[in-house]
Each structure stands twice: as C-alpha cells, then as structure tokens.
Amino acid sequence: MPKGKGGKTSEAVEPVSAQDKIARMLGILAVKDKTEPADQVVLLQGAGFEKAEIASMLGISENNVSVINYRLRNKKKRGKKH
C-alpha cells in the first residue's frame, strides 16, 4: 500500500452519499444519550446499520460489535432458561 504523509498508509476513500451521511448522523444522535455500548449497538442494528457502520460510528472495532452481539444473545438464552 502506498504511504501517505507521516508514513501512514493511504487508502482509497469511497464517496459517501448525502443520504448515507444523514443516516449516520441520525444513528449517532439516536445513541448519544446511551452510555452502554450494548444499548448503542442494539439501537443502531434496529435502525438497519451494518456491523462495519456501527463500529465506525461508535469508534470501536467490528470484532467488538460481534462480541457485544454474542454476549447479548447468550444473556437472552440464559434468561429464557429460568
């Protein structure tokens, strides 16, 4: 990969449509008052965002989003057994 200023790797940036920008802003606004990452992830998924989009909006990795989902699924399963 080509190196940019300061030795950082430069990546091609895909243009983002106005609709995508608006959707991302609405997603961020929807979760701004939620303090728990799990609550934020659930809300954004319910709004139709993909894992990569959620990770980008929340400043976490896609793997972290997956871990949150895994823990929530297990929490629901444990709750049904009781």
C-alpha positions in Angstrom: 0.0 0.0 0.0 1.2 3.5 -0.7 2.4 5.5 2.2 1.0 9.0 2.8 2.3 11.9 4.9 4.0 10.9 8.1 4.5 7.2 6.9 0.8 6.4 7.3 -0.9 4.1 4.8 -3.2 5.9 2.5 -6.4 4.2 1.4 -8.8 5.0 -1.3 -11.8 6.8 0.1 -15.2 6.0 -1.4 -17.5 8.9 -1.8 -20.4 8.9 0.7 -23.8 9.9 -0.5 -25.8 12.6 1.2 -28.4 10.0 2.3 -25.6 7.9 3.9 -24.3 10.9 5.8 -27.8 11.8 7.1 -28.4 8.2 8.1 -25.1 8.1 10.0 -25.8 11.4 11.8 -29.3 10.2 12.8 -27.8 7.0 14.1 -25.3 8.8 16.2 -27.9 11.2 17.5 -30.1 8.2 18.4 -27.5 6.7 20.7 -25.8 9.8 22.1 -27.5 9.6 25.4 -27.0 5.8 25.8 -23.9 5.1 27.9 -23.7 1.3 27.4 -22.2 0.2 24.2 -24.6 -2.8 24.1 -27.6 -0.3 24.1 -26.0 1.7 21.3 -25.3 -1.4 19.2 -28.9 -2.7 19.6 -30.4 0.7 18.6 -28.1 1.0 15.6 -28.8 -2.5 14.4 -32.5 -1.9 14.8 -32.1 1.1 12.6 -30.6 -1.1 9.9 -26.9 -0.3 10.2 -24.4 -3.0 9.3 -21.6 -4.1 11.7 -18.9 -2.1 9.9 -21.1 1.1 10.0 -21.8 0.6 13.7 -18.2 0.1 14.5 -17.2 3.2 12.6 -19.9 5.4 14.3 -19.1 4.2 17.8 -15.3 4.2 17.3 -15.0 0.5 18.1 -13.8 -2.5 16.1 -16.1 -4.7 14.1 -15.0 -7.6 16.3 -16.1 -5.6 19.4 -19.6 -5.2 17.8 -19.6 -9.0 17.3 -18.6 -9.7 20.9 -21.4 -7.4 22.1 -23.9 -9.3 19.9 -22.6 -12.6 21.2 -23.0 -11.6 24.8 -26.5 -10.2 24.3 -27.6 -13.5 22.6 -26.2 -15.5 25.5 -27.8 -13.2 28.0 -31.2 -13.8 26.3 -30.7 -17.5 26.2 -29.9 -17.6 29.9 -32.9 -15.5 30.7 -35.2 -18.0 28.9 -34.0 -21.0 30.8 -35.0 -19.6 34.2 
